[in-house]
């Protein structure tokens, strides 16, 4: 029998217990949250809500609410390392395998969807976090489900712009994504997410799928305005590798230029990059500086050549950046 532990003692962390908000979705946001919860308990994940595939897409189509998948992953990332936390994180991520309608559904998605039948989005997510003993809070970036539309140079038609609709479709596109936008174009931001950004000491953007997880958080007007005007410092974490389809052929510098094109008024304080990008360091450093940021280079990958950030190494990099601010 697993006994629910008491609330953990506050861990050793920065003087004043910095309030940190991390924006994004999927595995990238989960990596940031897994790292940041080692440094502070005043942590909020603000999650993109444009997923239209898999279990999330099916629940979104059937029930009409927000897609729960990226929110579920963020909550799992905030679970503790004790037996209670590991057990609930595993259950939340568990997927059914069957020949029926439950096939492919994640338990956490169904749990979140059930709570949304009885509570609003934020209250439902807070209840899941309470159950898990999550070391932080998870919020949607917008109060309504969103769709992503991308302008793409398809490999089959490189001389003209083609519009691709849907997060899954954009992520898997055979071609070069030029830009993305949201539908609706002016969605209402989640008020609690805006308040978290406005009151933060640090806001972290990335890593993650650049056009389908990271850029959407900059395209919700209320959230973007809060990110631009907040007195918080801002850090950007670059991906370790290109993503097949979505960012294939884009250099680390190109990633920064994409961000600048989508949110030209946004200034950064730090850009965090893996040492594998050292070959492009000169250009990358200059581009980071043009955004107001210093470049911080560190070993961040789980292993050489991996596309996954190691939470402990990423935590060390965050610590370096935030202590030197």
Secondary structure as UniProt FT lines:
FT   TURN            15..16
FT   STRAND          20..24
FT   HELIX           26..36
FT   TURN            37..39
FT   STRAND          43..47
FT   HELIX           54..63
FT   HELIX           69..77
FT   HELIX           83..93
FT   TURN            101..104
FT   HELIX           107..116
FT   TURN            117..118
FT   HELIX           121..132
FT   STRAND          137..140
FT   STRAND          147..154
FT   TURN            155..156
FT   STRAND          157..165
FT   HELIX           167..171
FT   STRAND          175..183
FT   TURN            185..186
FT   HELIX           191..198
FT   STRAND          202..205
FT   HELIX           210..214
FT   HELIX           215..218
FT   HELIX           221..229
FT   STRAND          233..237
FT   TURN            244..249
FT   HELIX           252..262
FT   TURN            264..265
FT   STRAND          270..274
FT   HELIX           275..280
FT   HELIX           281..290
FT   TURN            291..292
FT   STRAND          294..298
FT   TURN            304..305
FT   HELIX           311..323
//
